[in-house]
Amino acid sequence: MRETFTFVLAGGVGSRLNVLVRHRAKPAVPFGGIYRIIDFVLSNAMNSGISQVAVLTQYKPLSLMEHIGDGSAWDFAGRTRWIKILPPRTGEKDSDWYKGTADACRQNLDLLAAHPSRQVLVLSGDHVYRMDYRALVRHHRERGARVTVAMMPVPWEETHQFGIGITDGEGRIVDWEEKPARARSNLASMGIYVFDTDYLVRALRETGEVDFGHHILPAAMARGDVHAFPFEGYWRDVGTVEAYWAANMDLIRPESGLAPEDWGVCTNLEAEGRPGDRPPARLLPGAEVRSSILGPGCVIEGRVEGSILSPGVRVARGAEVSGSILMHGTRVGPGAVLHRVIADKEV
């Protein structure tokens, strides 16, 4: 994968996550107790042998930048392996901000030129999934594609949330609908693209288009240059509060297929209150815990069931927590009852 350069798109507002993104970018939202959402794509890149990663940030990036740091948590610190965080190169006008996914890559073509590659991998930094990108790039090369889009079936009632592709018998994408009101297919884009480098550079330089889904991909499909890579593993777009809650709950459902311990998912334990320095979770007399995840430093005296507790959460005697996600330092007082609650840090 040394011939593959990687852009991670991590600058979107993610407004559907409401208060969870009031002070942080969507990829920086805590997940599963000790992780951040972006940990999954960075771990996928690490486990796929990728050595060059550029993370494109924009909206409230500080928390995300502190979490990524020098990239050493994902083995991206060294002479031949690196990660760079690239905010917009803002000037005197707002027009210098990233206007869309394609524009974000266009503004950083000089970095791409400085690191010659055969293919460019474009990834979304706000999805929860496991993928070996080597299989994706191999599929792209074997098909002789100029562009490849990773795709998977989604429930028909959710098709309006995605870019939807229509394929022919050879796996070529022949038509595209971006978040259609009434879809003709349920084959959804995962926001994962492979481009031949020369093809991407030409497409970005020759047009002023700003978005991959709305502009670059439809134009490439019209030329017959785009293939689909079928994916059958676990993948979740956690762009809504409901989807975020459901993906967290998948961690305590063995049948879901979401198993970070089997995937080699890494995180930065030096950030977010240094959870690596906290003591183990403690269950005091009267505590009852079932089907839950407890982070380091949790102290439980009440009842916890089917919940995800980040480091430093305290549940007092007589309190009940069920189906909930409690982030770092949350305090649940005596007698309180929480059901299907998402509480941000230090609540």
N, C-alpha and C positions, 0 to 999 in steps of 0.2 A: 504493500500500500504506500510505498514511498513515492510513487508516481501520482498519488491522489492528494489534492489540496482540499481542505474542508472549511466551509463557512457555516457557522452556527448562528441562526437568526434569533436574537434574544432581545429585541427592542420594542416589541409590541406592548400596548397599554394593558390588554387583558381585562377590560372594564367589566365583563360579565362575572368576574370573580369578586366584584363589589369591594368591601372593606379590606379584603385580603391583599389587594394591590394598591391600597391607598398610599403606602409608604415604601413600596418595593416593586420591582419588575416581576412579571408573572413567573419567569423561570426561577426566581429566587424564593418563591413561596415554599415554606416548609412542607415536607411530605413524609408520611410514614414514621414519624417520631424523630429520626435523626437526619433525614435526607433533605435536600432541596430538589425541586422538579428537574433542574438542569443536570443533576447528578447522573440521570439515566442516559442522556445523550452523550455526556462526556465519558462515562464508563463504557458505553458502546464503542466510542471512538478508540479508547484505550485498548479494549479487548479485541478490536479489529486490526490492531497494528498501525493505526494512523499516527503520523508523527508531526503533522502541521495543522494547527487548528486556529482559526480566527473567529472570535466571538463578537458579533456586531450588536452593540447595545445602544439604547437611546432613552427609554422611559425610566426615570428614577433608578439609575444603575448602581448606586453606591453599595447597597446590600449585596448585589450580585457580584460586583467587582471584588469586594472584600472576601466573599465566599470562594471565588475562583483563585484569588491570589496569584501566585506564580505557577499554578497548575500542578504543583508537585503531588497533590493528593491523588491525581490521576496519572502520575508518572510523565507529565509533560514539562519537565524541567531538565534540561541537559543540552549538550552541544548539537544533537541532531533531532531532539524532540522539544517542541515549544508550543505555547498557547499565547495568543495576543488578544487583548481586549480593545475593540475599536469603536469608540463612540463617533458620532457624526463630526465631520470636520467643519464645524460651524464658523460662519463668517459674520458679516454685518446684517445679513438677512435671514429670515426664517427659512428661505428657500434652500439653505444649505443643510437643513435637517434631512434625515432619511425620509423619503416620501413613500416608500414601500419596500417590499422584499427585494425586488430586482434593483431598485435604486441604491439600496444599501450595499449590494455587491458591486455595483458600478462605481461607487465612490471609493472602492478599495481595490480597483484593478491594478494599481501600481504594486501593491503587496503581492498579488497573484503573479505579476510579471517578474517580480524579484525572486520568486520561488517556482521555477519551471515545473509543470506537471502535465500529465496526460489527460487526467479527468479532474473535474471539480465536483465535490460532494456538497450539496446544500441541504442543511438540516434545520428543523425547527427545534428550538431549545425548550419548548414547553409541553412536551408529550412524555408519557410514561410508557416505556416499552423496552424490549430487548431485541437487538438485531445485530447480526454479524455483517457489517457492511462489505466484507470481502465477497460474500455471496452475491450481493447486489451489484457490485462493480464487475464481477465475473459475468453475471447475466448480461449486463450492459455490453460488455466486449464481445461475448459470444453471439449476441443478436446483431452485432454491427450497428447498434443504435447510436444516434447522436445525442439523444436525450432519453433518460429512463426515469419513470415515476413509480415509486413504491405505492402499491394500492392494496386495499382489502375490502371485503364486503362489510357493510354496516346495515343496521336495521333500516327499513324503508322510511320509517317515521323520523329518522335522523338525517336523511340525505340533504335536507336544506341547510345543514351546518357545514357541508364539505364541498370541495371541488369534485365533481363526478365525471368519470371517464367512460366512454363507450369503446370497446375493443373489437377488432376483427378476429378471425380464426387463428392468426399468427401472433396474437398478443400486441399488435400495433394499436395505439390509441387513435381512433379515427374521428372522434368528436369529444367535446368537453362542455360541461355545464358548471359554472361557478356558483355554488350555493343556490340551486334551482328551487323554485316553489313547488314544481312537480317534476321530479326526476324521471328519466327514462332508463336509468340503471342505478344499482346500489353499490357500484364499485367506486370506493372513495379514495381520494388522494390522502396519503399520510403526511404530506408536507416534507417528503424526502425525495430529492432529485439528484440524478447524476448527469452531468453534462460533459461532453468532450470539451476540453479547455478552449480550443480555438473556436468552437461553435458558440460557447457562452460569451467569450470576449467579443466576437463579431456581433452577436445579437444585442449585447448591451451597448456597444459603441455606435451601432448603426441606427438605433432607435432611442427615443426618449421615454420609452415605456417604463413604468415604475413598479409593476407587480408581476410576479411569475404566473400566478393563477389566472389573472384577468387578461394578461397581455402576452407575455413571452411564450407560455405553453400553447395557447390557441394558435399563434402564428406558426410555431414549430410543427404542430399537428397538421396544419393545412399543407405543409410540405411533406408529410409522411415520415417525419424524423423521430417520432416519439413512441417508445415502447413502455409497456406496463411490467412491473415486477410484482408478481402475486406474493402476498405475505399472509401467513396463517397463524402467527404467534400472537402473544399478548401485546395489545397496543391500545392506549386510551388517550383521547384528547381531553384534557382536564380543564377546558376553557370555561366551564360554568360551575357554579357552586355545587349543583347536583352531581355533575360528573366528577368533580374533585372529591366530594364525599364518597361516592361509590368506588372510586379507584383506591382510596385509602382503606375502605372496608374490604376490598379484595385481598389486602394483605393478611387478613385473618380468616380468609376462606380458601382452604387448600386447593379446592377444585378450580379456582380462578386462573391458576397458572402464573400469578404474580408472586415470584419468590426471589427477592434480591440476594438472599444468601447463596442461591445457586447461580446467579448471574454475574457475580463479581462486581456488584455496584459499590462504588467508592464515594466517600464524601470527605469534606474538610473538617476534621474534628478539632482543629485549632480555632475555628470561627464559631459564631453563634453561642457565645457563653462558654466556650471550651468544654463541651460535654465529655471529652476524654479525661478531664480532671475531676469530674463529679464522682461521688461514691456510687455503689450499686443501688438499684431500687430497693426500698424496704417495705415489707408488708408487716404492719404492726398488729397487735391483738385486736380482733374484731374485723380485720380486713377480709374481703372476699373478692377474688379476681378470676374472671373466666374469659377465655377467648379474646385476649387483649395484648397489646404491645405496651410495655413500660420502658421509658427511656431512663438513662442514668440519673440518679438524684431524685427520682420520684419517691414520695412517702405516702403510703396508702393506709388509711384507717377505716374507710368506708367500703362501699360496694362498687366494683367496676366490672362492666360486662360489654364485650363487643366494641371496644374503644381503643383509640390510639393516643397515648400520652407521651408527649415530648419530654426532654430532660427538665427536671426541677418542678414537675407538677405535684401539688399536694391535694389530697382528697381527705377531708376531715371525717371524724367519726359521725356516723349517721347519714352521711351524704351518699347519693346514688348517681352513678354516671353510666349511661348506656348508649351505644351507637353514636359515640361522640368523638371529636378530634380536638384535643386540648394541646395547645402549643406551649412553648417554653415558659416556665414560671407561672402557669395558671394556678390560681388558688380556688378550691371548691370548699365553701364553708360548711359548718355543721348543719345537717338536715336538708341541704340543698339537693334538688333533683334535676339532673340534666339528661335530656333525651334528644338525640340527633342534633347536638349542638356543635358548632365549630367556633372555638374561642381562640383568638389571636394571642400573641405573646403578652405575658405579664397582665392578664385580665384577672 
